[in-house]
Amino acid sequence: MKINTSFSVVIRLFLWLVMIVGGAVYALMIDWGTPLFSNIAFHIVCALLGIIILKLAFNAAGNGGRELTKGRVGDIPRMETNRLVTTGLFSCMRHPMLFGLTLLPLGWGLLLGSPTFIMVIAPLEMLFIIVMVIIFEEMEVKRKFGEAYKAYSKEVPMVSFNSECLKKLFKNRG
């Protein structure tokens, strides 16, 4: 099966996998046998919160992805764009999908019920995602869309905590 996507996207997906799986293995090794990790009530509360946060993260990815497909014209690799999208979610924040997916490590850590993942690894992974967006994603779209992106970035923030924007981002579209 041939995957039609860019090397950059493959590397990012690989890093996500390493962070999520590697972080989980490391955290579970540390937490195994600790009193909090052995507490069933802690696991139930964490699992419920984790499911909610993961649902929000996946809603954001889906909603942003649907909007981003407007930037695909012609036969280009999956998860790539060749037209700047500035409508819908992208009218109130430049990186809605990545903003939502920043919640993924926290949701995963909660679902695992791992105190180490929740308090140490998830925040580090979230910070890593933010840095990756600031450095690589911004650099890539500036190179791809030039002056149009520079003008857009002056008008629209990277992320927005505006309630209407967040409602659009996290809305369940089934």
Buried (B, 14 or more C-beta within 10 A) or exposed (E): EEEEBBEBBEEBEEBBEEBBEEBBEBBBEBBEEEEEBEBEEBBEEBBEBBEEBBBBBBBBBBBBEEBBEBBBEEEBBEBBBEBBBBEBBBBBBBBBBBBBBBBBBBBBBBBBBBBBBBEBBBBEBBEBBBEBBEEEBBEEBBEBBEEBBEEBBEEBEBBBEEEEBBEBBBBEEE
